[in-house]
């Protein structure tokens, strides 16, 4: 993956050293946002474990760094556990609250798309809070379309929320059969 640089932001694979900054960013979104429904912030060990599992499966886990500070991160995970879904991923992007609308997401999302395409995945799914217009516009700018609306599926801050399903083909998408599946022994087991 090429490491894009716009202004002074660099997107690169995450390292274990980045974990505390990722925990701080995620914790803000748990407490204040509708992009995640975890009841409590994660701990360093939680993200370290998730990151290692993703790396074993050759799934990207990226950070955006500005002047030595982690200002956002993004990753992809399997869309579903069943073998039939092994060519699809879902993704998440979290941006430091002081760097929202500064271009961080516009760097992380295409880098994530490129990394997943290079690994042979064919579809990328995103869940976006239906009221989050900036996130919806970001996804549309990079080729995602609305694949569905899940009404009243989240309950946070004393109210029900709707979730948009956003989808984008990767590589040849569903136009051709896959040449070979992404390497992941966990998909060979029916769950």
Buried (B, 14 or more C-beta within 10 A) or exposed (E): EEEBEEEEBBBBBBEEEBBEBBBEBBBBBBEEBBBBBEEEBBEEEBBBEBBEEBBEBBBBBBBBBBEEEBBBBBBBBBBBEEBEBBBBBBBBBBBBEEBEEBBBBBBBBBBBBBBBBEBBBBBBBBBBBBEBEEBBEBBEEBBBEBEEEEEEEBEBEEEEBBBBBBBBBBBEEEEEEBEEEBEBEEBEEEE
